[in-house]
Amino acid sequence: MRAVIQRVTQAQVFVGTELVGEIGPGFLILLGVGEGDTQADAAYLAEKTVNLRVFEDSEGKMNRSLLEVSGEALVVSQFTLYGDCRKGRRPSFSQAADPQLGERLYQAYCDLIKGYGINVQQGRFRAYMQVKLVNDGPVTLLLDSRRGF
């Protein structure tokens, strides 16, 4: 599984004109599920996500986690994180999970984060969405359950 994590002051996701998810300070998480990913990948990424120390402490250093600041999470499915652009000009998505596995592990990841006591808002799986955010810092990180970062 892959996640792009952006520290935000606020974020929203729309399907058409319908607001389907909105948060204040916390993380906007773009989540991609790859072929062969499992519940263990979801658990690894969820634990890593909530414990990332990227929020400032009283001295202005990135020392506090999402848990410590009582931040929120907006999780948006993003199969294009598995786009392979090495050949030609059109990305190949052959490494992305099929929709059934993708949706199951996307939901598992969200549920795991909720289990830590985080308020989790979600986009709509397989929908065309528009995402609005205010990136704080900016701080943007990449996590990959297979590469250990």
C-alpha positions in Angstrom: 0.0 0.0 0.0 1.1 3.5 -0.7 0.1 6.7 1.0 0.8 10.4 0.3 0.3 12.2 3.6 -0.1 15.9 3.7 -0.2 17.9 6.9 -3.1 20.3 6.5 -4.9 23.0 8.4 -8.1 22.0 6.5 -9.2 19.7 3.7 -12.4 18.8 1.9 -13.4 16.2 -0.7 -16.4 16.6 -3.1 -18.2 14.3 -5.4 -19.7 16.7 -7.9 -21.1 19.5 -5.8 -21.7 17.2 -2.7 -19.3 17.6 0.2 -18.5 14.1 1.3 -15.7 14.6 3.8 -14.2 17.6 5.6 -11.5 18.0 8.4 -9.7 20.7 10.3 -6.1 20.3 11.3 -4.6 16.9 10.6 -3.7 14.8 7.6 -5.1 14.5 4.1 -4.2 11.0 3.0 -4.2 9.8 -0.6 -4.2 6.0 -0.3 -3.4 3.5 -3.0 -3.7 -0.3 -2.8 -1.4 -2.5 -4.8 -1.8 -6.0 -6.2 -0.9 -8.5 -3.4 -1.4 -6.1 -0.5 -2.9 -7.6 2.7 -4.4 -6.6 6.0 -0.9 -6.5 7.4 0.0 -3.7 4.9 -3.0 -1.7 6.1 -2.1 -2.3 9.7 1.5 -1.2 9.1 0.5 2.0 7.3 -2.2 2.9 9.8 0.2 2.6 12.8 2.9 4.5 10.9 0.4 7.2 9.9 -1.0 8.0 13.4 2.5 8.0 15.0 4.4 10.2 12.4 6.0 13.0 14.4 5.4 15.9 12.0 3.4 18.4 14.1 5.3 21.1 16.0 6.0 21.0 19.7 6.3 24.0 22.0 9.8 24.6 20.6 8.7 24.6 17.0 10.2 21.2 16.2 8.4 18.4 14.4 8.0 16.2 17.4 4.3 15.5 17.8 2.1 12.9 16.2 -1.5 13.0 14.9 -2.5 11.2 18.1 -0.7 13.8 20.3 -2.3 16.8 18.6 -5.8 15.2 18.4 -5.7 15.7 14.6 -8.2 14.5 12.1 -7.7 12.4 8.9 -9.3 12.7 5.5 -8.6 9.5 3.5 -9.1 9.5 -0.3 -8.6 6.4 -2.4 -6.1 7.0 -5.2 -5.3 4.0 -7.4 -3.1 6.3 -9.6 -0.4 6.1 -6.9 0.4 2.8 -8.6 0.8 4.4 -12.0 3.9 3.2 -13.8 5.3 5.9 -16.1 8.6 4.3 -17.0 7.5 3.2 -20.5 5.7 5.4 -23.1 3.6 8.4 -22.3 0.5 6.8 -20.8 0.8 5.3 -17.2 0.1 1.6 -16.7 -2.0 0.7 -13.7 -1.3 -3.0 -13.8 0.2 -3.0 -10.3 -2.9 -1.5 -8.7 -5.2 -3.9 -6.8 -8.5 -4.9 -8.4 -11.4 -2.8 -7.1 -12.7 -5.4 -4.7 -9.4 -5.8 -2.9 -8.7 -2.1 -3.1 -12.0 -1.1 -1.5 -11.6 -3.8 1.3 -8.1 -2.6 2.3 -9.0 1.1 1.9 -11.8 0.5 4.4 -9.6 -1.6 6.6 -7.0 1.2 6.8 -9.7 3.8 7.6 -11.1 1.5 10.3 -7.7 0.9 11.8 -7.0 4.7 12.1 -10.5 5.1 13.7 -9.4 2.5 16.2 -6.7 4.8 17.4 -9.4 7.4 18.3 -8.8 9.6 15.3 -11.8 11.3 13.6 -11.7 9.9 10.0 -13.5 11.3 7.1 -13.5 9.6 3.7 -13.8 10.2 0.1 -16.1 7.9 -2.0 -14.4 4.8 -3.4 -14.3 4.7 -7.2 -15.9 8.1 -7.5 -14.5 11.1 -9.5 -13.6 13.5 -6.7 -12.3 17.0 -6.2 -10.0 17.6 -3.2 -9.4 21.0 -1.6 -6.7 21.4 1.0 -4.5 23.9 2.7 -1.1 22.2 3.0 0.5 23.2 6.3 4.2 23.8 6.0 4.1 22.4 3.4 4.7 19.0 4.8 4.1 16.1 2.4 5.4 12.5 3.0 5.3 9.2 1.1 4.7 5.9 2.8 5.0 2.5 1.2 4.3 -0.7 3.1 6.5 -2.7 0.8 9.5 -0.4 0.9 9.5 0.2 4.6 9.1 4.0 4.3 
